Protein backbone atom coordinates (compact mmCIF):
# COMPACT_ATOMS: atom_id res chain seq x y z
CA UNK A 1 0.00 0.00 0.00
CA UNK A 2 1.25 3.46 -0.84
CA UNK A 3 -0.07 6.70 0.54
CA UNK A 4 1.07 10.14 -0.50
CA UNK A 5 -0.12 13.22 1.32
CA UNK A 6 0.69 16.89 1.01
CA UNK A 7 -0.41 19.52 3.52
CA UNK A 8 -0.17 23.27 3.05
CA UNK A 9 -0.97 25.48 6.01
CA UNK A 10 -1.32 29.23 6.37
CA UNK A 11 -2.08 30.61 9.82
CA UNK A 12 -2.50 33.96 11.47
CA UNK A 13 -3.16 34.89 15.10
CA UNK A 14 -3.56 37.99 17.19
CA UNK A 15 -3.35 38.33 20.95
CA UNK A 16 -4.19 41.16 23.30
CA UNK A 17 -4.02 42.02 26.98
CA UNK A 18 -6.51 40.77 29.60
CA UNK A 19 -9.97 42.27 29.50
CA UNK A 20 -11.89 44.22 32.13
CA UNK A 21 -15.28 44.27 30.36
CA UNK A 22 -17.43 41.89 28.32
CA UNK A 23 -17.04 43.76 25.00
CA UNK A 24 -13.27 43.91 25.56
CA UNK A 25 -13.19 40.15 26.14
CA UNK A 26 -14.27 39.63 22.52
CA UNK A 27 -12.22 42.38 20.93
CA UNK A 28 -9.15 41.28 22.91
CA UNK A 29 -9.57 37.61 22.10
CA UNK A 30 -7.53 35.52 19.66
CA UNK A 31 -8.24 34.58 16.07
CA UNK A 32 -6.29 32.04 14.05
CA UNK A 33 -6.93 30.17 10.85
CA UNK A 34 -5.68 27.66 8.31
CA UNK A 35 -6.14 27.34 4.56
CA UNK A 36 -4.79 24.12 3.10
CA UNK A 37 -4.97 21.10 0.85
CA UNK A 38 -4.67 17.37 1.50
CA UNK A 39 -4.18 14.65 -1.12
CA UNK A 40 -4.15 10.89 -0.68
CA UNK A 41 -3.53 7.97 -3.04
CA UNK A 42 -3.56 4.27 -2.13
CA UNK A 43 -2.32 1.45 -4.36
CA UNK A 44 -3.43 -1.99 -3.21
CA UNK A 45 -2.18 -5.39 -4.32
CA UNK A 46 -5.76 -6.65 -4.54
CA UNK A 47 -7.61 -5.72 -7.77
CA UNK A 48 -10.21 -2.96 -7.96
CA UNK A 49 -9.29 -1.39 -4.63
CA UNK A 50 -7.05 1.55 -5.63
CA UNK A 51 -8.34 5.03 -4.91
CA UNK A 52 -7.25 8.61 -4.47
CA UNK A 53 -8.77 11.95 -3.58
CA UNK A 54 -7.89 15.53 -2.74
CA UNK A 55 -9.56 18.19 -0.66
CA UNK A 56 -9.14 21.88 0.06
CA UNK A 57 -10.11 23.18 3.45
CA UNK A 58 -10.53 26.35 5.47
CA UNK A 59 -10.31 26.39 9.27
CA UNK A 60 -10.76 29.33 11.62
CA UNK A 61 -10.95 29.49 15.41
CA UNK A 62 -11.83 32.35 17.71
CA UNK A 63 -11.42 32.43 21.47
CA UNK A 64 -12.40 35.29 23.73
CA UNK A 65 -10.22 36.69 26.48
CA UNK A 66 -11.28 35.85 30.03
CA UNK A 67 -13.86 38.06 31.70
CA UNK A 68 -14.64 37.18 35.30
CA UNK A 69 -12.44 34.12 34.70
CA UNK A 70 -14.68 32.91 31.86
CA UNK A 71 -13.98 32.59 28.13
CA UNK A 72 -15.66 30.97 25.13
CA UNK A 73 -14.21 29.37 22.02
CA UNK A 74 -15.58 28.28 18.66
CA UNK A 75 -14.06 26.97 15.44
CA UNK A 76 -15.35 26.36 11.92
CA UNK A 77 -14.13 23.91 9.26
CA UNK A 78 -15.08 23.84 5.58
CA UNK A 79 -13.97 21.24 3.00
CA UNK A 80 -14.14 21.52 -0.80
CA UNK A 81 -13.56 18.47 -3.00
CA UNK A 82 -10.69 18.97 -5.44
CA UNK A 83 -10.69 15.53 -7.09
CA UNK A 84 -11.80 11.96 -6.49
CA UNK A 85 -10.54 8.94 -8.42
CA UNK A 86 -11.28 5.35 -7.45
CA UNK A 87 -11.25 1.90 -9.02
CA UNK A 88 -13.40 0.31 -6.33
CA UNK A 89 -16.76 1.87 -7.28
CA UNK A 90 -16.93 3.76 -3.98
CA UNK A 91 -16.95 7.43 -3.13
CA UNK A 92 -13.86 7.30 -0.92
CA UNK A 93 -13.77 11.06 -0.58
CA UNK A 94 -17.11 11.10 1.21
CA UNK A 95 -16.10 8.10 3.31
CA UNK A 96 -13.57 10.37 5.04
CA UNK A 97 -15.17 13.78 4.41
CA UNK A 98 -18.66 12.81 5.55
CA UNK A 99 -19.66 16.43 6.13
CA UNK A 100 -18.26 19.27 4.03
CA UNK A 101 -18.51 21.70 6.93
CA UNK A 102 -18.54 21.37 10.69
CA UNK A 103 -17.93 22.97 14.07
CA UNK A 104 -14.94 21.16 15.64
CA UNK A 105 -15.00 23.20 18.88
CA UNK A 106 -17.67 25.09 20.77
CA UNK A 107 -17.01 25.44 24.49
CA UNK A 108 -17.34 27.53 27.63
CA UNK A 109 -14.28 27.61 29.89
CA UNK A 110 -14.80 28.80 33.48
CA UNK A 111 -11.76 29.61 35.63
CA UNK A 112 -12.23 28.43 39.21
CA UNK A 113 -9.15 29.95 40.80
CA UNK A 114 -7.60 33.42 40.75
CA UNK A 115 -5.23 32.79 37.84
CA UNK A 116 -7.57 30.24 36.21
CA UNK A 117 -5.01 27.45 36.58
CA UNK A 118 -7.99 25.34 37.54
CA UNK A 119 -10.88 25.54 35.09
CA UNK A 120 -14.00 23.72 33.93
CA UNK A 121 -14.62 23.31 30.19
CA UNK A 122 -18.02 22.28 28.79
CA UNK A 123 -18.98 21.62 25.16
CA UNK A 124 -16.90 20.39 22.21
CA UNK A 125 -13.14 20.41 22.73
CA UNK A 126 -9.83 19.14 21.40
CA UNK A 127 -8.58 15.86 22.84
CA UNK A 128 -5.08 17.12 23.70
CA UNK A 129 -3.92 15.73 27.01
CA UNK A 130 -6.16 12.67 26.87
CA UNK A 131 -6.18 9.14 25.45
CA UNK A 132 -9.48 9.64 23.59
CA UNK A 133 -9.54 8.59 19.95
CA UNK A 134 -9.89 11.11 17.12
CA UNK A 135 -9.45 14.85 17.36
CA UNK A 136 -12.47 16.20 19.30
CA UNK A 137 -14.94 15.16 21.98
CA UNK A 138 -18.25 16.44 23.28
CA UNK A 139 -18.63 16.55 27.04
CA UNK A 140 -16.86 18.26 29.95
CA UNK A 141 -13.64 18.19 31.93
CA UNK A 142 -12.03 19.85 34.95
CA UNK A 143 -8.31 20.53 34.65
CA UNK A 144 -5.82 21.91 37.13
CA UNK A 145 -2.15 22.90 36.93
CA UNK A 146 -1.79 24.67 40.28
CA UNK A 147 1.42 22.78 41.07
CA UNK A 148 4.83 23.07 39.42
CA UNK A 149 5.35 19.42 38.47
CA UNK A 150 1.83 18.04 38.63
CA UNK A 151 -1.44 18.51 36.75
CA UNK A 152 -4.61 16.50 36.30
CA UNK A 153 -7.76 16.33 34.21
CA UNK A 154 -11.07 14.60 35.00
CA UNK A 155 -14.24 14.60 32.96
CA UNK A 156 -16.58 12.71 30.68
CA UNK A 157 -17.66 12.60 27.05
CA UNK A 158 -20.64 11.23 25.12
CA UNK A 159 -19.45 11.69 21.53
CA UNK A 160 -16.12 11.81 19.71
CA UNK A 161 -15.21 12.77 16.15
CA UNK A 162 -12.41 13.95 13.87
CA UNK A 163 -12.71 17.25 12.01
CA UNK A 164 -9.38 18.31 10.52
CA UNK A 165 -7.40 18.42 7.28
CA UNK A 166 -8.23 14.84 6.21
CA UNK A 167 -11.54 14.13 7.97
CA UNK A 168 -14.95 15.76 8.11
CA UNK A 169 -16.97 13.62 10.50
CA UNK A 170 -20.08 14.77 12.25
CA UNK A 171 -20.30 14.19 16.02
CA UNK A 172 -21.43 10.60 16.20
CA UNK A 173 -20.94 10.08 12.44
CA UNK A 174 -23.80 9.25 10.13
CA UNK A 175 -24.04 5.69 11.46
CA UNK A 176 -23.86 6.74 15.15
CA UNK A 177 -20.73 4.62 15.72
CA UNK A 178 -19.07 7.49 17.61
CA UNK A 179 -22.01 8.08 19.92
CA UNK A 180 -20.88 6.45 23.16
CA UNK A 181 -24.23 4.76 23.85
CA UNK A 182 -24.69 3.30 20.34
CA UNK A 183 -25.95 -0.30 20.66
CA UNK A 184 -24.39 -1.56 17.43
CA UNK A 185 -20.89 -0.43 18.46
CA UNK A 186 -20.84 -0.79 22.24
CA UNK A 187 -23.66 -3.24 22.98
CA UNK A 188 -27.13 -2.81 24.41
CA UNK A 189 -25.91 -2.64 28.00
CA UNK A 190 -23.36 0.13 27.51
CA UNK A 191 -23.74 3.48 29.26
CA UNK A 192 -24.06 6.69 27.23
CA UNK A 193 -21.04 8.40 28.88
CA UNK A 194 -17.36 7.59 29.29
CA UNK A 195 -15.71 9.10 32.38
CA UNK A 196 -11.96 9.57 32.65
CA UNK A 197 -9.15 10.79 34.91
CA UNK A 198 -5.58 11.55 33.79
CA UNK A 199 -2.60 13.04 35.60
CA UNK A 200 0.86 14.23 34.55
CA UNK A 201 3.72 14.33 37.05
CA UNK A 202 7.43 15.00 36.73
CA UNK A 203 9.62 13.22 39.23
CA UNK A 204 13.26 14.08 38.60
CA UNK A 205 14.28 12.43 35.33
CA UNK A 206 10.93 10.64 34.91
CA UNK A 207 7.56 11.84 33.56
CA UNK A 208 4.49 9.85 34.59
CA UNK A 209 1.02 9.80 33.01
CA UNK A 210 -1.41 7.50 34.85
CA UNK A 211 -4.97 7.34 33.54
CA UNK A 212 -8.34 5.66 34.03
CA UNK A 213 -11.32 5.39 31.65
CA UNK A 214 -14.67 3.97 32.74
CA UNK A 215 -17.45 3.00 30.34
CA UNK A 216 -20.05 1.04 32.29
CA UNK A 217 -21.36 -1.98 30.42
CA UNK A 218 -18.56 -1.94 27.81
CA UNK A 219 -14.97 -1.56 29.05
CA UNK A 220 -12.68 0.10 31.58
CA UNK A 221 -9.04 1.01 30.83
CA UNK A 222 -6.25 1.31 33.41
CA UNK A 223 -2.97 2.65 32.08
CA UNK A 224 0.38 4.25 32.82
CA UNK A 225 2.79 5.98 30.41
CA UNK A 226 6.34 6.76 31.50
CA UNK A 227 9.18 8.68 29.85
CA UNK A 228 12.62 8.81 31.46
CA UNK A 229 15.33 11.16 30.15
CA UNK A 230 18.99 11.75 31.02
CA UNK A 231 21.34 14.40 29.61
CA UNK A 232 24.62 12.86 28.43
CA UNK A 233 26.13 15.95 26.83
CA UNK A 234 25.49 19.54 25.85
CA UNK A 235 23.09 18.58 23.05
CA UNK A 236 22.66 14.86 23.73
CA UNK A 237 20.33 12.74 25.84
CA UNK A 238 19.11 9.19 26.22
CA UNK A 239 15.58 8.17 27.09
CA UNK A 240 13.36 5.21 27.76
CA UNK A 241 9.63 5.13 27.10
CA UNK A 242 7.49 2.44 28.71
CA UNK A 243 3.70 2.56 28.28
CA UNK A 244 1.08 -0.01 29.13
CA UNK A 245 -2.61 -0.47 29.79
CA UNK A 246 -5.14 -3.13 30.75
CA UNK A 247 -8.64 -3.34 29.29
CA UNK A 248 -11.34 -4.80 31.54
CA UNK A 249 -14.11 -5.86 29.18
CA UNK A 250 -17.70 -6.12 30.35
CA UNK A 251 -19.38 -9.50 30.00
CA UNK A 252 -21.97 -7.95 27.70
CA UNK A 253 -19.25 -6.91 25.21
CA UNK A 254 -18.76 -10.54 24.22
CA UNK A 255 -14.96 -10.24 24.42
CA UNK A 256 -12.28 -11.07 26.95
CA UNK A 257 -9.94 -8.73 28.79
CA UNK A 258 -6.93 -7.45 26.88
CA UNK A 259 -3.65 -5.71 27.52
CA UNK A 260 -1.06 -3.83 25.53
CA UNK A 261 2.31 -2.26 26.16
CA UNK A 262 5.39 -0.79 24.54
CA UNK A 263 9.06 -0.41 25.43
CA UNK A 264 11.01 2.15 23.40
CA UNK A 265 14.56 3.33 24.24
CA UNK A 266 15.87 6.30 22.29
CA UNK A 267 18.93 8.52 21.97
CA UNK A 268 19.30 12.09 20.75
CA UNK A 269 22.61 13.46 19.51
CA UNK A 270 22.37 16.97 18.14
CA UNK A 271 19.65 17.04 15.46
CA UNK A 272 19.29 13.24 15.21
CA UNK A 273 17.00 11.05 17.33
CA UNK A 274 17.02 7.25 16.99
CA UNK A 275 14.20 5.20 18.54
CA UNK A 276 13.66 1.44 18.62
CA UNK A 277 10.62 -0.16 20.16
CA UNK A 278 8.51 -3.23 20.74
CA UNK A 279 4.72 -3.37 21.11
CA UNK A 280 3.00 -6.42 22.59
CA UNK A 281 -0.71 -7.14 22.79
CA UNK A 282 -2.50 -10.13 24.21
CA UNK A 283 -5.51 -11.36 26.09
CA UNK A 284 -7.85 -14.28 26.30
CA UNK A 285 -6.84 -17.60 24.71
CA UNK A 286 -10.43 -18.81 24.42
CA UNK A 287 -12.17 -15.87 22.73
CA UNK A 288 -11.60 -12.52 21.07
CA UNK A 289 -9.76 -10.00 23.28
CA UNK A 290 -10.62 -6.33 23.62
CA UNK A 291 -7.24 -4.65 23.19
CA UNK A 292 -8.61 -1.24 22.16
CA UNK A 293 -12.06 0.13 23.01
CA UNK A 294 -13.67 2.00 20.11
CA UNK A 295 -13.19 5.37 21.82
CA UNK A 296 -9.58 4.74 22.93
CA UNK A 297 -6.60 6.20 21.06
CA UNK A 298 -4.17 3.96 19.17
CA UNK A 299 -0.94 5.67 20.21
CA UNK A 300 1.61 2.96 21.01
CA UNK A 301 3.51 3.18 17.70
CA UNK A 302 5.02 6.51 16.56
CA UNK A 303 2.99 6.62 13.35
CA UNK A 304 -0.54 6.78 12.00
CA UNK A 305 -2.66 3.79 13.08
CA UNK A 306 -0.49 1.01 11.71
CA UNK A 307 -1.15 -1.66 14.31
CA UNK A 308 -4.11 -3.97 13.53
CA UNK A 309 -5.46 -4.10 17.08
CA UNK A 310 -6.51 -7.62 17.94
CA UNK A 311 -10.17 -6.90 18.70
CA UNK A 312 -10.43 -5.40 15.21
CA UNK A 313 -8.48 -8.19 13.47
CA UNK A 314 -9.85 -11.26 15.30
CA UNK A 315 -6.50 -12.43 16.63
CA UNK A 316 -5.10 -13.38 20.00
CA UNK A 317 -1.53 -12.09 20.12
CA UNK A 318 0.40 -9.36 18.35
CA UNK A 319 3.98 -8.19 18.40
CA UNK A 320 5.28 -5.17 16.50
CA UNK A 321 8.93 -4.16 16.29
CA UNK A 322 9.88 -0.76 14.95
CA UNK A 323 12.80 1.61 14.43
CA UNK A 324 12.70 5.31 13.67
CA UNK A 325 15.33 7.91 12.77
CA UNK A 326 14.39 11.58 12.87
CA UNK A 327 16.54 14.52 11.79
CA UNK A 328 15.64 18.10 12.70
CA UNK A 329 17.61 21.15 11.63
CA UNK A 330 15.98 24.51 12.17
CA UNK A 331 12.72 24.54 10.23
CA UNK A 332 13.54 21.34 8.30
CA UNK A 333 12.74 17.85 9.58
CA UNK A 334 12.59 14.35 8.17
CA UNK A 335 12.17 10.85 9.51
CA UNK A 336 12.37 7.26 8.33
CA UNK A 337 10.59 4.47 10.18
CA UNK A 338 10.18 0.72 9.70
CA UNK A 339 7.57 -1.50 11.36
CA UNK A 340 7.43 -5.30 11.40
CA UNK A 341 4.27 -6.87 12.81
CA UNK A 342 3.53 -10.52 13.56
CA UNK A 343 0.14 -11.79 14.66
CA UNK A 344 -2.48 -14.50 14.30
CA UNK A 345 -5.04 -12.88 12.04
CA UNK A 346 -7.26 -14.14 9.25
CA UNK A 347 -7.62 -10.56 8.01
CA UNK A 348 -4.00 -9.38 8.09
CA UNK A 349 -2.16 -12.70 7.82
CA UNK A 350 0.61 -13.77 10.17
CA UNK A 351 3.06 -10.99 9.33
CA UNK A 352 3.24 -7.64 7.63
CA UNK A 353 5.70 -4.77 7.46
CA UNK A 354 5.46 -1.07 6.72
CA UNK A 355 8.10 1.52 5.82
CA UNK A 356 7.32 5.20 6.30
CA UNK A 357 9.13 8.31 5.14
CA UNK A 358 8.21 11.88 6.05
CA UNK A 359 9.82 15.21 5.28
CA UNK A 360 8.68 18.69 6.24
CA UNK A 361 9.71 22.32 6.34
CA UNK A 362 8.17 24.98 8.57
CA UNK A 363 8.21 28.59 7.41
CA UNK A 364 7.94 30.70 10.57
CA UNK A 365 4.62 30.34 12.35
CA UNK A 366 2.46 30.57 9.26
CA UNK A 367 3.47 27.91 6.74
CA UNK A 368 4.07 24.19 6.96
CA UNK A 369 4.67 21.69 4.17
CA UNK A 370 4.54 17.98 4.91
CA UNK A 371 5.03 15.09 2.50
CA UNK A 372 4.42 11.55 3.71
CA UNK A 373 4.87 8.20 2.00
CA UNK A 374 3.79 4.75 3.20
CA UNK A 375 4.98 1.65 1.40
C-alpha positions as CSV (number, residue, x, y, z in Angstrom):
1,X,0.0,0.0,0.0
2,X,1.2,3.5,-0.8
3,X,-0.1,6.7,0.5
4,X,1.1,10.1,-0.5
5,X,-0.1,13.2,1.3
6,X,0.7,16.9,1.0
7,X,-0.4,19.5,3.5
8,X,-0.2,23.3,3.0
9,X,-1.0,25.5,6.0
10,X,-1.3,29.2,6.4
11,X,-2.1,30.6,9.8
12,X,-2.5,34.0,11.5
13,X,-3.2,34.9,15.1
14,X,-3.6,38.0,17.2
15,X,-3.4,38.3,21.0
16,X,-4.2,41.2,23.3
17,X,-4.0,42.0,27.0
18,X,-6.5,40.8,29.6
19,X,-10.0,42.3,29.5
20,X,-11.9,44.2,32.1
21,X,-15.3,44.3,30.4
22,X,-17.4,41.9,28.3
23,X,-17.0,43.8,25.0
24,X,-13.3,43.9,25.6
25,X,-13.2,40.1,26.1
26,X,-14.3,39.6,22.5
27,X,-12.2,42.4,20.9
28,X,-9.1,41.3,22.9
29,X,-9.6,37.6,22.1
30,X,-7.5,35.5,19.7
31,X,-8.2,34.6,16.1
32,X,-6.3,32.0,14.0
33,X,-6.9,30.2,10.9
34,X,-5.7,27.7,8.3
35,X,-6.1,27.3,4.6
36,X,-4.8,24.1,3.1
37,X,-5.0,21.1,0.8
38,X,-4.7,17.4,1.5
39,X,-4.2,14.7,-1.1
40,X,-4.2,10.9,-0.7
41,X,-3.5,8.0,-3.0
42,X,-3.6,4.3,-2.1
43,X,-2.3,1.5,-4.4
44,X,-3.4,-2.0,-3.2
45,X,-2.2,-5.4,-4.3
46,X,-5.8,-6.6,-4.5
47,X,-7.6,-5.7,-7.8
48,X,-10.2,-3.0,-8.0
49,X,-9.3,-1.4,-4.6
50,X,-7.1,1.5,-5.6
51,X,-8.3,5.0,-4.9
52,X,-7.2,8.6,-4.5
53,X,-8.8,12.0,-3.6
54,X,-7.9,15.5,-2.7
55,X,-9.6,18.2,-0.7
56,X,-9.1,21.9,0.1
57,X,-10.1,23.2,3.5
58,X,-10.5,26.4,5.5
59,X,-10.3,26.4,9.3
60,X,-10.8,29.3,11.6
61,X,-10.9,29.5,15.4
62,X,-11.8,32.3,17.7
63,X,-11.4,32.4,21.5
64,X,-12.4,35.3,23.7
65,X,-10.2,36.7,26.5
66,X,-11.3,35.9,30.0
67,X,-13.9,38.1,31.7
68,X,-14.6,37.2,35.3
69,X,-12.4,34.1,34.7
70,X,-14.7,32.9,31.9
71,X,-14.0,32.6,28.1
72,X,-15.7,31.0,25.1
73,X,-14.2,29.4,22.0
74,X,-15.6,28.3,18.7
75,X,-14.1,27.0,15.4
76,X,-15.4,26.4,11.9
77,X,-14.1,23.9,9.3
78,X,-15.1,23.8,5.6
79,X,-14.0,21.2,3.0
80,X,-14.1,21.5,-0.8
81,X,-13.6,18.5,-3.0
82,X,-10.7,19.0,-5.4
83,X,-10.7,15.5,-7.1
84,X,-11.8,12.0,-6.5
85,X,-10.5,8.9,-8.4
86,X,-11.3,5.3,-7.4
87,X,-11.3,1.9,-9.0
88,X,-13.4,0.3,-6.3
89,X,-16.8,1.9,-7.3
90,X,-16.9,3.8,-4.0
91,X,-17.0,7.4,-3.1
92,X,-13.9,7.3,-0.9
93,X,-13.8,11.1,-0.6
94,X,-17.1,11.1,1.2
95,X,-16.1,8.1,3.3
96,X,-13.6,10.4,5.0
97,X,-15.2,13.8,4.4
98,X,-18.7,12.8,5.5
99,X,-19.7,16.4,6.1
100,X,-18.3,19.3,4.0
101,X,-18.5,21.7,6.9
102,X,-18.5,21.4,10.7
103,X,-17.9,23.0,14.1
104,X,-14.9,21.2,15.6
105,X,-15.0,23.2,18.9
106,X,-17.7,25.1,20.8
107,X,-17.0,25.4,24.5
108,X,-17.3,27.5,27.6
109,X,-14.3,27.6,29.9
110,X,-14.8,28.8,33.5
111,X,-11.8,29.6,35.6
112,X,-12.2,28.4,39.2
113,X,-9.1,30.0,40.8
114,X,-7.6,33.4,40.8
115,X,-5.2,32.8,37.8
116,X,-7.6,30.2,36.2
117,X,-5.0,27.4,36.6
118,X,-8.0,25.3,37.5
119,X,-10.9,25.5,35.1
120,X,-14.0,23.7,33.9
121,X,-14.6,23.3,30.2
122,X,-18.0,22.3,28.8
123,X,-19.0,21.6,25.2
124,X,-16.9,20.4,22.2
125,X,-13.1,20.4,22.7
126,X,-9.8,19.1,21.4
127,X,-8.6,15.9,22.8
128,X,-5.1,17.1,23.7
129,X,-3.9,15.7,27.0
130,X,-6.2,12.7,26.9
131,X,-6.2,9.1,25.4
132,X,-9.5,9.6,23.6
133,X,-9.5,8.6,19.9
134,X,-9.9,11.1,17.1
135,X,-9.4,14.9,17.4
136,X,-12.5,16.2,19.3
137,X,-14.9,15.2,22.0
138,X,-18.2,16.4,23.3
139,X,-18.6,16.5,27.0
140,X,-16.9,18.3,29.9
141,X,-13.6,18.2,31.9
142,X,-12.0,19.8,34.9
143,X,-8.3,20.5,34.6
144,X,-5.8,21.9,37.1
145,X,-2.1,22.9,36.9
146,X,-1.8,24.7,40.3
147,X,1.4,22.8,41.1
148,X,4.8,23.1,39.4
149,X,5.3,19.4,38.5
150,X,1.8,18.0,38.6
151,X,-1.4,18.5,36.7
152,X,-4.6,16.5,36.3
153,X,-7.8,16.3,34.2
154,X,-11.1,14.6,35.0
155,X,-14.2,14.6,33.0
156,X,-16.6,12.7,30.7
157,X,-17.7,12.6,27.0
158,X,-20.6,11.2,25.1
159,X,-19.4,11.7,21.5
160,X,-16.1,11.8,19.7
161,X,-15.2,12.8,16.2
162,X,-12.4,14.0,13.9
163,X,-12.7,17.2,12.0
164,X,-9.4,18.3,10.5
165,X,-7.4,18.4,7.3
166,X,-8.2,14.8,6.2
167,X,-11.5,14.1,8.0
168,X,-15.0,15.8,8.1
169,X,-17.0,13.6,10.5
170,X,-20.1,14.8,12.2
171,X,-20.3,14.2,16.0
172,X,-21.4,10.6,16.2
173,X,-20.9,10.1,12.4
174,X,-23.8,9.3,10.1
175,X,-24.0,5.7,11.5
176,X,-23.9,6.7,15.2
177,X,-20.7,4.6,15.7
178,X,-19.1,7.5,17.6
179,X,-22.0,8.1,19.9
180,X,-20.9,6.5,23.2
181,X,-24.2,4.8,23.8
182,X,-24.7,3.3,20.3
183,X,-26.0,-0.3,20.7
184,X,-24.4,-1.6,17.4
185,X,-20.9,-0.4,18.5
186,X,-20.8,-0.8,22.2
187,X,-23.7,-3.2,23.0
188,X,-27.1,-2.8,24.4
189,X,-25.9,-2.6,28.0
190,X,-23.4,0.1,27.5
191,X,-23.7,3.5,29.3
192,X,-24.1,6.7,27.2
193,X,-21.0,8.4,28.9
194,X,-17.4,7.6,29.3
195,X,-15.7,9.1,32.4
196,X,-12.0,9.6,32.7
197,X,-9.1,10.8,34.9
198,X,-5.6,11.6,33.8
199,X,-2.6,13.0,35.6
200,X,0.9,14.2,34.6
201,X,3.7,14.3,37.0
202,X,7.4,15.0,36.7
203,X,9.6,13.2,39.2
204,X,13.3,14.1,38.6
205,X,14.3,12.4,35.3
206,X,10.9,10.6,34.9
207,X,7.6,11.8,33.6
208,X,4.5,9.8,34.6
209,X,1.0,9.8,33.0
210,X,-1.4,7.5,34.9
211,X,-5.0,7.3,33.5
212,X,-8.3,5.7,34.0
213,X,-11.3,5.4,31.7
214,X,-14.7,4.0,32.7
215,X,-17.5,3.0,30.3
216,X,-20.0,1.0,32.3
217,X,-21.4,-2.0,30.4
218,X,-18.6,-1.9,27.8
219,X,-15.0,-1.6,29.1
220,X,-12.7,0.1,31.6
221,X,-9.0,1.0,30.8
222,X,-6.2,1.3,33.4
223,X,-3.0,2.7,32.1
224,X,0.4,4.2,32.8
225,X,2.8,6.0,30.4
226,X,6.3,6.8,31.5
227,X,9.2,8.7,29.9
228,X,12.6,8.8,31.5
229,X,15.3,11.2,30.1
230,X,19.0,11.8,31.0
231,X,21.3,14.4,29.6
232,X,24.6,12.9,28.4
233,X,26.1,15.9,26.8
234,X,25.5,19.5,25.9
235,X,23.1,18.6,23.0
236,X,22.7,14.9,23.7
237,X,20.3,12.7,25.8
238,X,19.1,9.2,26.2
239,X,15.6,8.2,27.1
240,X,13.4,5.2,27.8
241,X,9.6,5.1,27.1
242,X,7.5,2.4,28.7
243,X,3.7,2.6,28.3
244,X,1.1,0.0,29.1
245,X,-2.6,-0.5,29.8
246,X,-5.1,-3.1,30.8
247,X,-8.6,-3.3,29.3
248,X,-11.3,-4.8,31.5
249,X,-14.1,-5.9,29.2
250,X,-17.7,-6.1,30.4
251,X,-19.4,-9.5,30.0
252,X,-22.0,-8.0,27.7
253,X,-19.3,-6.9,25.2
254,X,-18.8,-10.5,24.2
255,X,-15.0,-10.2,24.4
256,X,-12.3,-11.1,26.9
257,X,-9.9,-8.7,28.8
258,X,-6.9,-7.5,26.9
259,X,-3.6,-5.7,27.5
260,X,-1.1,-3.8,25.5
261,X,2.3,-2.3,26.2
262,X,5.4,-0.8,24.5
263,X,9.1,-0.4,25.4
264,X,11.0,2.2,23.4
265,X,14.6,3.3,24.2
266,X,15.9,6.3,22.3
267,X,18.9,8.5,22.0
268,X,19.3,12.1,20.7
269,X,22.6,13.5,19.5
270,X,22.4,17.0,18.1
271,X,19.7,17.0,15.5
272,X,19.3,13.2,15.2
273,X,17.0,11.0,17.3
274,X,17.0,7.3,17.0
275,X,14.2,5.2,18.5
276,X,13.7,1.4,18.6
277,X,10.6,-0.2,20.2
278,X,8.5,-3.2,20.7
279,X,4.7,-3.4,21.1
280,X,3.0,-6.4,22.6
281,X,-0.7,-7.1,22.8
282,X,-2.5,-10.1,24.2
283,X,-5.5,-11.4,26.1
284,X,-7.9,-14.3,26.3
285,X,-6.8,-17.6,24.7
286,X,-10.4,-18.8,24.4
287,X,-12.2,-15.9,22.7
288,X,-11.6,-12.5,21.1
289,X,-9.8,-10.0,23.3
290,X,-10.6,-6.3,23.6
291,X,-7.2,-4.7,23.2
292,X,-8.6,-1.2,22.2
293,X,-12.1,0.1,23.0
294,X,-13.7,2.0,20.1
295,X,-13.2,5.4,21.8
296,X,-9.6,4.7,22.9
297,X,-6.6,6.2,21.1
298,X,-4.2,4.0,19.2
299,X,-0.9,5.7,20.2
300,X,1.6,3.0,21.0
301,X,3.5,3.2,17.7
302,X,5.0,6.5,16.6
303,X,3.0,6.6,13.4
304,X,-0.5,6.8,12.0
305,X,-2.7,3.8,13.1
306,X,-0.5,1.0,11.7
307,X,-1.2,-1.7,14.3
308,X,-4.1,-4.0,13.5
309,X,-5.5,-4.1,17.1
310,X,-6.5,-7.6,17.9
311,X,-10.2,-6.9,18.7
312,X,-10.4,-5.4,15.2
313,X,-8.5,-8.2,13.5
314,X,-9.9,-11.3,15.3
315,X,-6.5,-12.4,16.6
316,X,-5.1,-13.4,20.0
317,X,-1.5,-12.1,20.1
318,X,0.4,-9.4,18.3
319,X,4.0,-8.2,18.4
320,X,5.3,-5.2,16.5
321,X,8.9,-4.2,16.3
322,X,9.9,-0.8,14.9
323,X,12.8,1.6,14.4
324,X,12.7,5.3,13.7
325,X,15.3,7.9,12.8
326,X,14.4,11.6,12.9
327,X,16.5,14.5,11.8
328,X,15.6,18.1,12.7
329,X,17.6,21.1,11.6
330,X,16.0,24.5,12.2
331,X,12.7,24.5,10.2
332,X,13.5,21.3,8.3
333,X,12.7,17.9,9.6
334,X,12.6,14.4,8.2
335,X,12.2,10.8,9.5
336,X,12.4,7.3,8.3
337,X,10.6,4.5,10.2
338,X,10.2,0.7,9.7
339,X,7.6,-1.5,11.4
340,X,7.4,-5.3,11.4
341,X,4.3,-6.9,12.8
342,X,3.5,-10.5,13.6
343,X,0.1,-11.8,14.7
344,X,-2.5,-14.5,14.3
345,X,-5.0,-12.9,12.0
346,X,-7.3,-14.1,9.3
347,X,-7.6,-10.6,8.0
348,X,-4.0,-9.4,8.1
349,X,-2.2,-12.7,7.8
350,X,0.6,-13.8,10.2
351,X,3.1,-11.0,9.3
352,X,3.2,-7.6,7.6
353,X,5.7,-4.8,7.5
354,X,5.5,-1.1,6.7
355,X,8.1,1.5,5.8
356,X,7.3,5.2,6.3
357,X,9.1,8.3,5.1
358,X,8.2,11.9,6.0
359,X,9.8,15.2,5.3
360,X,8.7,18.7,6.2
361,X,9.7,22.3,6.3
362,X,8.2,25.0,8.6
363,X,8.2,28.6,7.4
364,X,7.9,30.7,10.6
365,X,4.6,30.3,12.3
366,X,2.5,30.6,9.3
367,X,3.5,27.9,6.7
368,X,4.1,24.2,7.0
369,X,4.7,21.7,4.2
370,X,4.5,18.0,4.9
371,X,5.0,15.1,2.5
372,X,4.4,11.6,3.7
373,X,4.9,8.2,2.0
374,X,3.8,4.8,3.2
375,X,5.0,1.7,1.4
